[in-house]
């Protein structure tokens, strides 16, 4: 059973940078498409970034494109989300997710989820 655990979330100011990590255990992540999602207060869970099994193909919504970068280190069994130029609207609980299939933008396609890490962007 694949288990995921996010870390790195904290309170930051607008314009700051933050790097989230998603550490996997139980299985090698090399066999999984992976993604980051987030859920802000009173909002539905939304896709933030996806990455294929090899780390070659990535996708982002317009809201974070150019500011966020997803990456993975299969040897370390860890995925990352580098977030730059953070805005108050980026405030949310951030979740990492994994699927046996192709990484897509739909949360329903993901079987494995972490518990989430809170990111708060405020001055």
FIKOLZA-1660 file (N, C-alpha, C; in steps of 0.1 Angstrom, whole numbers, plus 5000, padded with zeros to 4 digits):
% residues 123
   i   px   py   pz ch aa at
   1 5008 4988 5000  A  X  N
   1 5000 5000 5000  A  X CA
   1 5009 5013 5000  A  X  C
   2 5006 5021 4991  A  X  N
   2 5014 5034 4990  A  X CA
   2 5008 5043 5000  A  X  C
   3 5017 5049 5008  A  X  N
   3 5014 5060 5017  A  X CA
   3 5021 5073 5014  A  X  C
   4 5014 5084 5015  A  X  N
   4 5020 5097 5012  A  X CA
   4 5019 5106 5024  A  X  C
   5 5029 5114 5026  A  X  N
   5 5030 5124 5037  A  X CA
   5 5036 5137 5032  A  X  C
   6 5027 5147 5032  A  X  N
   6 5032 5161 5029  A  X CA
   6 5039 5168 5040  A  X  C
   7 5048 5177 5037  A  X  N
   7 5054 5186 5047  A  X CA
   7 5058 5198 5040  A  X  C
   8 5061 5208 5049  A  X  N
   8 5067 5221 5043  A  X CA
   8 5057 5233 5044  A  X  C
   9 5045 5230 5047  A  X  N
   9 5035 5241 5047  A  X CA
   9 5037 5250 5059  A  X  C
  10 5035 5263 5058  A  X  N
  10 5036 5272 5069  A  X CA
  10 5031 5286 5065  A  X  C
  11 5031 5295 5074  A  X  N
  11 5027 5309 5072  A  X CA
  11 5038 5317 5065  A  X  C
  12 5035 5323 5054  A  X  N
  12 5045 5331 5046  A  X CA
  12 5038 5344 5042  A  X  C
  13 5046 5353 5038  A  X  N
  13 5041 5366 5033  A  X CA
  13 5039 5366 5018  A  X  C
  14 5031 5375 5012  A  X  N
  14 5030 5376 4998  A  X CA
  14 5043 5378 4991  A  X  C
  15 5046 5371 4980  A  X  N
  15 5058 5373 4974  A  X CA
  15 5069 5363 4978  A  X  C
  16 5067 5356 4989  A  X  N
  16 5076 5346 4994  A  X CA
  16 5076 5333 4986  A  X  C
  17 5086 5325 4988  A  X  N
  17 5087 5312 4982  A  X CA
  17 5086 5301 4993  A  X  C
  18 5081 5289 4988  A  X  N
  18 5080 5278 4997  A  X CA
  18 5081 5265 4989  A  X  C
  19 5087 5255 4995  A  X  N
  19 5088 5242 4989  A  X CA
  19 5081 5232 4997  A  X  C
  20 5072 5225 4991  A  X  N
  20 5065 5214 4997  A  X CA
  20 5071 5201 4993  A  X  C
  21 5071 5191 5002  A  X  N
  21 5076 5178 4999  A  X CA
  21 5065 5168 5001  A  X  C
  22 5065 5157 4994  A  X  N
  22 5056 5146 4995  A  X CA
  22 5064 5133 4996  A  X  C
  23 5066 5128 5008  A  X  N
  23 5074 5116 5010  A  X CA
  23 5065 5104 5009  A  X  C
  24 5069 5094 5001  A  X  N
  24 5061 5082 4999  A  X CA
  24 5068 5070 5006  A  X  C
  25 5060 5061 5010  A  X  N
  25 5064 5049 5017  A  X CA
  25 5055 5037 5013  A  X  C
  26 5060 5025 5014  A  X  N
  26 5052 5013 5011  A  X CA
  26 5054 5008 4997  A  X  C
  27 5055 5017 4988  A  X  N
  27 5057 5013 4973  A  X CA
  27 5066 5024 4967  A  X  C
  28 5072 5020 4956  A  X  N
  28 5081 5030 4948  A  X CA
  28 5072 5039 4940  A  X  C
  29 5074 5052 4941  A  X  N
  29 5065 5061 4933  A  X CA
  29 5068 5060 4918  A  X  C
  30 5078 5054 4914  A  X  N
  30 5082 5053 4900  A  X CA
  30 5071 5047 4892  A  X  C
  31 5062 5040 4898  A  X  N
  31 5051 5033 4891  A  X CA
  31 5038 5041 4891  A  X  C
  32 5038 5054 4895  A  X  N
  32 5026 5062 4897  A  X CA
  32 5027 5076 4891  A  X  C
  33 5016 5079 4884  A  X  N
  33 5015 5093 4881  A  X CA
  33 5011 5101 4894  A  X  C
  34 5016 5113 4895  A  X  N
  34 5013 5120 4907  A  X CA
  34 5009 5135 4905  A  X  C
  35 5004 5141 4915  A  X  N
  35 4999 5154 4914  A  X CA
  35 4998 5161 4928  A  X  C
  36 4997 5174 4927  A  X  N
  36 4994 5183 4938  A  X CA
  36 4980 5189 4936  A  X  C
  37 4972 5189 4946  A  X  N
  37 4959 5195 4947  A  X CA
  37 4959 5204 4959  A  X  C
  38 4949 5213 4959  A  X  N
  38 4948 5222 4971  A  X CA
  38 4933 5225 4973  A  X  C
  39 4930 5228 4985  A  X  N
  39 4916 5231 4989  A  X CA
  39 4916 5243 4999  A  X  C
  40 4911 5255 4994  A  X  N
  40 4911 5267 5002  A  X CA
  40 4898 5267 5010  A  X  C
  41 4897 5277 5019  A  X  N
  41 4885 5278 5027  A  X CA
  41 4873 5280 5019  A  X  C
  42 4863 5272 5021  A  X  N
  42 4850 5273 5013  A  X CA
  42 4851 5270 4999  A  X  C
  43 4862 5263 4994  A  X  N
  43 4864 5261 4980  A  X CA
  43 4865 5246 4978  A  X  C
  44 4862 5242 4965  A  X  N
  44 4864 5228 4962  A  X CA
  44 4879 5225 4960  A  X  C
  45 4883 5212 4961  A  X  N
  45 4896 5208 4958  A  X CA
  45 4900 5210 4944  A  X  C
  46 4911 5217 4941  A  X  N
  46 4915 5220 4927  A  X CA
  46 4929 5215 4924  A  X  C
  47 4931 5212 4912  A  X  N
  47 4943 5207 4907  A  X CA
  47 4954 5218 4906  A  X  C
  48 4966 5215 4911  A  X  N
  48 4977 5225 4911  A  X CA
  48 4988 5221 4901  A  X  C
  49 4991 5208 4901  A  X  N
  49 5001 5204 4891  A  X CA
  49 5001 5189 4890  A  X  C
  50 5005 5184 4879  A  X  N
  50 5006 5170 4876  A  X CA
  50 5020 5167 4871  A  X  C
  51 5024 5154 4873  A  X  N
  51 5037 5150 4868  A  X CA
  51 5036 5135 4864  A  X  C
  52 5042 5132 4853  A  X  N
  52 5041 5118 4849  A  X CA
  52 5052 5109 4856  A  X  C
  53 5052 5096 4854  A  X  N
  53 5060 5087 4862  A  X CA
  53 5075 5090 4861  A  X  C
  54 5079 5095 4849  A  X  N
  54 5093 5097 4847  A  X CA
  54 5097 5112 4850  A  X  C
  55 5087 5120 4853  A  X  N
  55 5091 5134 4856  A  X CA
  55 5093 5143 4844  A  X  C
  56 5089 5138 4833  A  X  N
  56 5091 5145 4820  A  X CA
  56 5080 5155 4817  A  X  C
  57 5068 5150 4818  A  X  N
  57 5056 5158 4815  A  X CA
  57 5049 5163 4827  A  X  C
  58 5047 5177 4827  A  X  N
  58 5041 5183 4838  A  X CA
  58 5030 5192 4832  A  X  C
  59 5020 5195 4841  A  X  N
  59 5009 5204 4837  A  X CA
  59 5005 5212 4849  A  X  C
  60 5000 5225 4846  A  X  N
  60 4996 5234 4856  A  X CA
  60 4984 5242 4851  A  X  C
  61 4975 5246 4861  A  X  N
  61 4965 5255 4857  A  X CA
  61 4970 5269 4855  A  X  C
  62 4963 5278 4848  A  X  N
  62 4968 5291 4846  A  X CA
  62 4971 5299 4859  A  X  C
  63 4964 5296 4869  A  X  N
  63 4965 5303 4882  A  X CA
  63 4979 5302 4888  A  X  C
  64 4986 5291 4885  A  X  N
  64 4999 5289 4891  A  X CA
  64 5010 5288 4881  A  X  C
  65 5007 5287 4868  A  X  N
  65 5017 5285 4858  A  X CA
  65 5027 5296 4858  A  X  C
  66 5040 5293 4857  A  X  N
  66 5051 5303 4858  A  X CA
  66 5055 5306 4872  A  X  C
  67 5047 5302 4882  A  X  N
  67 5051 5304 4896  A  X CA
  67 5054 5291 4904  A  X  C
  68 5047 5280 4900  A  X  N
  68 5048 5268 4907  A  X CA
  68 5056 5258 4898  A  X  C
  69 5064 5249 4904  A  X  N
  69 5071 5239 4897  A  X CA
  69 5070 5226 4904  A  X  C
  70 5065 5216 4897  A  X  N
  70 5064 5202 4903  A  X CA
  70 5076 5194 4899  A  X  C
  71 5081 5186 4907  A  X  N
  71 5092 5177 4904  A  X CA
  71 5092 5165 4912  A  X  C
  72 5099 5155 4909  A  X  N
  72 5100 5143 4916  A  X CA
  72 5114 5137 4916  A  X  C
  73 5117 5130 4927  A  X  N
  73 5130 5122 4927  A  X CA
  73 5126 5108 4930  A  X  C
  74 5125 5100 4920  A  X  N
  74 5120 5086 4922  A  X CA
  74 5130 5078 4931  A  X  C
  75 5143 5081 4930  A  X  N
  75 5153 5074 4938  A  X CA
  75 5151 5077 4953  A  X  C
  76 5146 5089 4956  A  X  N
  76 5143 5093 4970  A  X CA
  76 5129 5090 4974  A  X  C
  77 5121 5086 4964  A  X  N
  77 5107 5083 4966  A  X CA
  77 5099 5096 4972  A  X  C
  78 5102 5107 4966  A  X  N
  78 5097 5120 4970  A  X CA
  78 5093 5128 4958  A  X  C
  79 5082 5136 4961  A  X  N
  79 5078 5146 4951  A  X CA
  79 5078 5159 4957  A  X  C
  80 5080 5170 4949  A  X  N
  80 5081 5183 4954  A  X CA
  80 5072 5193 4947  A  X  C
  81 5069 5204 4954  A  X  N
  81 5062 5215 4947  A  X CA
  81 5069 5228 4952  A  X  C
  82 5076 5234 4942  A  X  N
  82 5083 5247 4945  A  X CA
  82 5073 5258 4941  A  X  C
  83 5070 5266 4951  A  X  N
  83 5060 5277 4949  A  X CA
  83 5067 5290 4951  A  X  C
  84 5067 5299 4941  A  X  N
  84 5073 5312 4941  A  X CA
  84 5062 5323 4940  A  X  C
  85 5066 5335 4943  A  X  N
  85 5057 5346 4942  A  X CA
  85 5043 5343 4948  A  X  C
  86 5043 5338 4960  A  X  N
  86 5030 5334 4965  A  X CA
  86 5021 5345 4968  A  X  C
  87 5008 5342 4966  A  X  N
  87 4997 5352 4967  A  X CA
  87 4988 5348 4978  A  X  C
  88 4980 5357 4984  A  X  N
  88 4970 5353 4994  A  X CA
  88 4960 5343 4989  A  X  C
  89 4957 5343 4976  A  X  N
  89 4948 5333 4971  A  X CA
  89 4954 5319 4969  A  X  C
  90 4966 5318 4972  A  X  N
  90 4973 5305 4972  A  X CA
  90 4971 5298 4986  A  X  C
  91 4965 5305 4995  A  X  N
  91 4962 5299 5009  A  X CA
  91 4953 5287 5007  A  X  C
  92 4957 5276 5012  A  X  N
  92 4949 5264 5011  A  X CA
  92 4957 5252 5018  A  X  C
  93 4950 5241 5020  A  X  N
  93 4956 5229 5024  A  X CA
  93 4961 5222 5011  A  X  C
  94 4973 5219 5010  A  X  N
  94 4979 5212 4998  A  X CA
  94 4980 5197 5001  A  X  C
  95 4976 5190 4991  A  X  N
  95 4976 5175 4991  A  X CA
  95 4984 5170 4980  A  X  C
  96 4992 5159 4982  A  X  N
  96 4998 5152 4972  A  X CA
  96 4989 5139 4969  A  X  C
  97 4990 5135 4957  A  X  N
  97 4981 5123 4953  A  X CA
  97 4989 5115 4943  A  X  C
  98 4985 5102 4942  A  X  N
  98 4991 5093 4933  A  X CA
  98 4981 5084 4927  A  X  C
  99 4984 5080 4914  A  X  N
  99 4975 5071 4907  A  X CA
  99 4983 5061 4899  A  X  C
 100 4977 5049 4898  A  X  N
 100 4983 5038 4890  A  X CA
 100 4982 5041 4875  A  X  C
 101 4973 5050 4871  A  X  N
 101 4972 5054 4857  A  X CA
 101 4979 5066 4854  A  X  C
 102 4974 5073 4843  A  X  N
 102 4980 5085 4839  A  X CA
 102 4977 5097 4849  A  X  C
 103 4986 5106 4851  A  X  N
 103 4983 5117 4859  A  X CA
 103 4974 5127 4852  A  X  C
 104 4963 5130 4858  A  X  N
 104 4953 5139 4852  A  X CA
 104 4949 5150 4861  A  X  C
 105 4940 5159 4857  A  X  N
 105 4936 5170 4865  A  X CA
 105 4925 5167 4875  A  X  C
 106 4919 5155 4873  A  X  N
 106 4907 5151 4881  A  X CA
 106 4911 5144 4894  A  X  C
 107 4906 5149 4905  A  X  N
 107 4909 5144 4918  A  X CA
 107 4904 5129 4919  A  X  C
 108 4893 5127 4913  A  X  N
 108 4887 5114 4913  A  X CA
 108 4895 5103 4907  A  X  C
 109 4905 5106 4899  A  X  N
 109 4914 5096 4893  A  X CA
 109 4925 5091 4902  A  X  C
 110 4926 5098 4913  A  X  N
 110 4937 5094 4922  A  X CA
 110 4932 5086 4934  A  X  C
 111 4940 5075 4936  A  X  N
 111 4937 5066 4947  A  X CA
 111 4943 5069 4960  A  X  C
 112 4955 5074 4960  A  X  N
 112 4963 5076 4972  A  X CA
 112 4965 5091 4975  A  X  C
 113 4962 5094 4987  A  X  N
 113 4963 5108 4991  A  X CA
 113 4971 5109 5004  A  X  C
 114 4978 5121 5006  A  X  N
 114 4983 5124 5019  A  X CA
 114 4973 5131 5027  A  X  C
 115 4978 5135 5039  A  X  N
 115 4969 5141 5049  A  X CA
 115 4968 5156 5047  A  X  C
 116 4976 5162 5039  A  X  N
 116 4976 5176 5036  A  X CA
 116 4985 5184 5045  A  X  C
 117 4990 5196 5039  A  X  N
 117 4998 5205 5047  A  X CA
 117 4993 5219 5044  A  X  C
 118 4992 5227 5055  A  X  N
 118 4986 5240 5054  A  X CA
 118 4996 5251 5049  A  X  C
 119 4992 5258 5039  A  X  N
 119 5000 5269 5034  A  X CA
 119 4991 5282 5036  A  X  C
 120 4996 5291 5043  A  X  N
 120 4989 5304 5045  A  X CA
 120 4998 5315 5040  A  X  C
 121 4992 5323 5031  A  X  N
 121 4999 5335 5026  A  X CA
 121 4992 5347 5031  A  X  C
 122 4999 5355 5040  A  X  N
 122 4992 5366 5046  A  X CA
 122 5003 5376 5051  A  X  C
 123 5000 5389 5050  A  X  N
 123 5009 5399 5055  A  X CA
 123 5005 5403 5069  A  X  C
% end
